[in-house]
Amino acid sequence: MKIIKSIQELRDTLKTFRREGKTIGLVPTMGALHRGHASLIDASSARADITVVSVFVNPIQFGKNEDLDKYPRRLEADSELANAHGASIIFAPTAEEMYPNGEPETYVRNKPLESLYCGSYRPGHFRGVLTVVAKLFLICLPDFAFFGEKDYQQVFLIEEMVRTLNFPVEIVRVPIVREESGLALSSRNEYLSEEERKNALSIHQGLLAAKSAYLAGERSVTKLRNLVIQPILLNRGSVQYVEIVSTSTLEKKVGHLGNEKLVILLAAFFGKTRLIDNIELEMV
Ligand code: PAF
């Protein structure tokens, strides 16, 4: 497996593979790889001939008071994990390589959706994500790109971008990977103390309780949201948002739920650590 830091070198390398008729899968990450990322790399290795894992802590998707400086960086361990799961190339550019003129003047945005849910608490986050993902697509020209469903709003916005701007890439969603305890894997879990980690299990417990109530016929948005919120509050968490939204438009639901595919999206804090999670409510 090769570690490449220059855009030009990556382009040249991938051009050779493409000429040989090989397909390319891209797994965009910010590093600190865990089993969740491994499942994305596995999915790419199963589908594409060549898997590129990008490792880039993208500065333009972090707000001023967020964790850009303390975000875990460990390229060596990341390379080992990626290699073990069949990646051919790690693309690990510097911020200067990706943004030679500093913060860009040109962004990819989705004005209505970028300011909902996570976006309403993290202004500028999704335009930073869409812009770097668009750059990665144009640098790698992948046939497939793999994203985890934990970042539900992110993958939805990326799919919208690909449709709207006609990027010739197939987006593959990969289901959330959870610890046995139910906690969704995230690079930010390592910020949690032992007690916070235990308390954070209430997120998945609440989501499961709401899903069972939904499957048993409960259709009140207030009641279902409360089933998610209460366990988090009882376990010393604070809720940033819990919303039930349409899976096809991300429109927020109020009142009484009708017959459509829905997902519960949430963000909650345990201590200073912000965690996100979601669960689809099946049966339409
Ligand atoms: O999900 C992430 O890790 C990041 O938002 C992504 C997609 C790699 C863009 O920086």
Residues whose N, C-alpha, C, O or C-beta is under 5 A from the ligand:
A	BS01	PAF	P28 T29 M30 F56 N58 V129 V132
